[in-house]
């Protein structure tokens, strides 16, 4: 049976391929690998050998061009080739054994793979950072890079690559802020960090909690943004005071409303730095906190009666609902109504506004949603080796998941009308034009 004749286009393509890969054995290996159905970057791929040969040929041509140029510019130049420097570099096709030519005068500077360069531009750095941002540990990243690219990378190399973001972190944490924000949510989330012991190789190391303070804001145009993350040993009003002072130093001079949980002393710390701001205590936290000891037989009815308080049309109706609650439940749970009365002003501040704004400020759920994203990303991580490592991974996780928190607030046009009329229009100066 005669062989099928190739078309003109196929014959031209074959000639070009033969010119590109003159070695018949290499051409056959490439055909076999392509027809095998295996990934191009799988272990033993001939593309690695092909790339390695191309890299070494280009470096050799660079050296020849460099020496020839010297001879043209300086007729008396005695510079010549002087062997090779052998090294291994990483690439998407696996490890490459590169031979960099040397010259006697040591004036040759290779361009394709620099003298101290250990990676052929392949995007592996970006892939490592992306994997780390998704909550993978350094060991997980090593294993995944080995599986994806058949490249061995040490833990030290991965740390060095991820450490490159520190300049970005410092710039982000110190960036100038808007002069004013409409709503700022404050909340902290806890992680575990290892402290090295005093014995050899860190023996006797222990684990302790670190509080990551998150500041999540909505500006007067309705844009959401994370203004900063601050890691401290614990959460407290004093710590929040330092955070607020830093925000003020960075340019945030006024805030219409702060939304906070029930942390003792936090409203006072806010008013020390931002005396004009409204402080709204989270209703969801308050309900959860004050009903945690209710009997199972009562819990549903207690929550229904509490709901009548915070869904009232105004503070007068809320006071009436609280009086009814006391009549029904003070005999069983006197501390519930007492807690609501003690924190009444901060709990009921949101009732002074229309429903669209009430829905935004009555709870700290938005910043807790950010924390849920972080926990989901790093749920497999028991602890961090250092506080710096924790900050680095939190930052990368946030920056690689901006869609989850960097979006416009709902129904913001309606909310803006509140700032036009509230306090004789004082806050309207911060509204965007148009």
N, C-alpha and C positions, 0 to 999 in steps of 0.2 A: 504493500500500500504506500503510495507516494506521500511525502510530507506536505502539510498544508503550506502554501506559499504565503509569505509575509507581505503585508501591504507596504506601500512606499513610506508611510508615516512610521509603521512598526520598524522597518529597516533603518530609518534615520534615527529612531529612538535607541535601537540596539547599538548602532555605531557610537552614539553619544555616550551610552552607558559603558561601552568597552573602552572608550577614550578616558572616561572618568575613573574606571576601575580596570586598569590593564591586566591585573593578575587574574587569570582564569579561575584559579582555585577560590579566590576571594569572591568573585562574582557568583560562583556556584553556592558558596556558603550563604551569601546574601539571599539568593533565590530560595534555598532550602529553608532558611529561617523565616522568610516572609510566608512561605507556603505551610509552615508548621502550625500556624495559628497562635504561636506564643507571642507574648508582649515584646515590642521592639527593645525594651530596656531590660529584658529578663537576663538572668545570669548566663554567661557564655555567648551573649549576642555578638555576632561578627561586626555590628556597628561600632562597638567599642574599639576593636582593632583598626577599623577603617578610620575612625576619628583620631585615634592615637597616631596613625601614620600620617594623616593630614596635618595634625598639630606639629609633629616633628619636622615635616617637610617645610611648613611655613616658617618655623623658627630658624631652620637652616637657611632658607631664602632671605630672611631678615638679616642674619649674620653676614651672608655674602654681600647683600646690598650695602650694609654698614661699612664693611671693609673696602668695597669698591668705591664708595663715596669718599672715603678718606684718601684713597689713592688719587682720585680726581682733584680733590681740594688741596691736597698736599702731596706733590709728586715724590717727596722723599720719605713718605710714610712707610715704615717697615712692619706695620701691623699685619698679623696673620691669625689664622685659626689656631686654637690651643686646646683642643679636646672638647669635652662635654661635662656638664653638671647634670647628674641624674636625680630626679625627684618624682614623687607621686602626687598627682593632683586629683581632686574629685570632680565629677561631672555627672550629668543625668544618665550617662551610659556606663557608669561605674568608675572605678579607679583607672587613671591613665598613667602610664610610665613615660614621663616626658624627658627628652634629652635636650637641654638648653646649651647651644654652642657657646664656647668661651673664646675670647681673643687675648692676645698677649698683653695688650695695653689696658685691658679691662675697661674699655670705653663702650662696649656693646650693651645696650639696654633693650632687652626683648619687649615687644609690645603685646603680642598675643597672650603670653603667660609671663607676667613680670617675675623678677628675680625672687621676690619673697611671696609671690602669689601661690596659694595652695588650692585654688579652686578655679576651674574654667567657667566663665560666666554661664551659669546654668539655672539660676533661680532657686538653688538649693537653700541659700540663706533665707529667702522669702518663705520657702516651704517650711523650714525649721521654725521660723517665727510664727507662722500661721498655725502649725501643729501645737506649739507651746501655748498660743493664745486660746486654743480650744480646751485647755485644761490638762493637757498631757504632761506627765512628768518628764524630766530629762531622759530617764531610761526608756520611757515609752517613745520619745522622739527618736532616740537612737535605733530602737527596734523598727519603727515605721520607716525611717530613712533607709535602713538596710533592706527592708522588704521592697520599698518603692524603687530605689535606685541601685541596690546592690553596692552601697558605699558604706564603709565603716567610719563612723565619726565618734570621737571620744566625747565624754561628758564635758571635759574642759573646753573643747571646741564649740559645743552647743551653748555652754554658758557664755563664752566669748561672743558668739553670734547674737544671742539674745541681749547681752549687755550693751550692744550697739544702740539700743533704743533708749538708754538712760538720758542721752541728750534731749531726745523728744519728750521724755517724761518730765524732766526738769523744766523744759520750755512750757509744756502743757500746764504743769502745776503752778507756774508763776506767771501765766499769761494775764494780760490786763482784762478786766471784766467790764460789763456795762455799768453805767452810773446807778441804774435802778433796775429792779426786777419786780414783777408782779407777784409771783408766788415762789417761795423757796421751801423745799421739803428737807428736813434734817432727820437722819436715822443712821444707826450703826449696825454692822454685821460682824460676827466674830469668826476668827480663824485661829488655827493652832500653828505655832512656830517653835522650832527646836532651838534650845540653847545648849551649846557644847559644854561638856563637863571639863574638869581640870585635869583628868587623867590622860594617859597616852591615847592618841587617836580619838580624843573627845569622849573617853569613857566617863560614865556618870552623867551623860547629857539628859536633859529633861525637856518637857513640853509645856508651853504656857500659852494662854489665849492672847490674842491681839484684837483690838477693836478697830475696824476700818470705818471711819466717819465718812459718810457720803453726803454731798450737798448737790441736790437735784433741783433745777430751777426752771421757771417759765418766764420769759421776758415779756415786755409789754406788746410785742408783736405776736405772741403766742408760740414762740419757738422754745422747745425744751432743750436743756443742756445740762451736763454734769459739770459743775464748777470746780470740783476738786474731790480727791480722796486723801484722807489723812489717817495714818496708822499710829495708834497709841496703845499703851499697855491695857487700858480699860476705858469704858465710856463713863463720862461724868460731866456735870455742868461746867466744871473748870476747863475740861478739855474742849468742850464746845465753845467756851469763851475764847480760847486761843484760836480756834478755827474761824470764828466770826471776826476776830481782829485781823487775821490774815486776809479774809475776804474784803474787809474794809480797806486794808493796805493796798490791795490789788485793784481797787477802784469802785467796789460796790458800796455806794453811800446810802442808798435807801431801798427798803423792801416793803411792799404793801402788806403782805401777809406771810408769816412763817407757819408751816404746818409741822407739828411735832408729836411725839408719843408722850407717854406719861412720866418721863424722866424727871426726877425731883430736882428743882432748882434751874431747870432749863429755861422756862419763861423769864425768870429774873435775869439770867445771863444774856438772853436776847435783848431785853429792854435796856441793859447796861450799854450795849453797843448801838442798838437801833431803837431808840425810845419812841419813835413815831409809828413803829410797825404794829400790826395786829398779830396776836399769837393765837392760833387755833389748835387746840388739843385734839388729837385723833379720837373720833367717836368710836371707831371700831376697837381700838385699844381699850378705851374706857369700858365699853360693854363687856369685852372679854375679861378684863381685869376684875370688874366688880361682880361678875356672876360666876367666877371660877369655883366658889364654894357652895353654890346652890344645889339643892337636892335634885335628883333626876326628875322627880315628880313635879317639881316647880319650874324648872329651868325655862321651858318654852313659854309659859305664861309670864314669867318675870321679864323675859326679853321682849315679849309683845308689849308689855306696859312701858318698858324703857323706850321702845321704838316710838311710842306716842309722844315722848318728851322731845326727842331730837328730830322728829318729822313735823313738829308743830309749825304753824304758819308764822309765828313770831314768838318773842320771848314771853309775852304775857300768857299766850296759850301754852307755852312750855312750862311755865311756873304752875299753871293749873294742872297739867299732866303730872308734874312732879308731886304735887299735893295729893293727887289721886293715888299715885304709886306708894307714897308713904302710908296712906291709909290702908292700902291692901297688903303691904309687905314689911313694914317696919317691925311688926311683931316677930317676924321670922328672920329678917336680914336688915337690921338697922344701919349697918355700915355702908350699904349700897347707897341709900339716899344721902347719907352724910358725905360720901366721896363726891357725889355729883354736886352737892351744895358747896363743898369746899373749893371745887374747881369750876364753878358755874360760869364765871365770866369768860374763861378761856375755852370752855366746852361749847358755849352757846354763841360765840362771836359770829359764827357763819350764818346765824338766823337773820342777821341784819341785811342780807344780800339776796338777790334773786336766785332761782333754782339753778341756773346755768353755772353760776359761780359757786354756789353751795356744793354742787357735785364735785368740783375741783378741789376744794379746800377742806372738806369735812373729814378727810382721812389721809394718812400717809401711805396709802396703798401704792401710789405711783413709784415712790422710791423703794418700797419693798418689792415691787415687780423687778426693778433693776437688780436687787439683791438675789431674787430668785434666778435671774439669768446667770449671775455669777456662780451661785451654788450649783446650778445645773451643769455649767461648764466644768467646774472643778470638783464635782461630787466625788470623784475617785481619789482625790488627794487627801491623805490623812493629815499631813502637816508639811510646812515649808522649812527648808534648812536655814533660812534667815528672813529677817523682816524685809530686806531689800528684794529678795526673791519673791516674796508675797506681793509687794507693791508692783513689781515688774509684771507679774502674771495678771494681777487685777487690771492694770492699765491696758495690757495687750488684749485681754478678754473684752474689755469695754470697746476698744478701738476697732476690733474685728466684728463687733456686733452692734454697730451704731443704729441699725434699723429698729432694734428693740427699744431704744430710748430716745433717739433723736428725731422726734416727729412733732407735728403741730398739735397744739391742744384743741380739743373738740369744741365746736360752737364758740370760737374765740371772739368773733365779731360781736356777738351778743354780750359777752363778758366785758368787752372794751367800753360799752356804754356805761357800765358801773363807774369806771374811772373818770368819765367825763363829768358825772354828777356828784360823786362822793367828795365830801369835805370841800365844797365850793369849787370843785374841779382841780384841786391841787395836783392830783396824779395825772391829769390829762397832758401835762407838758412832756411826759415820757412816752406818749403814744406816737407811733410812727405816722408820718404824713401820708395822707391818702387812705 
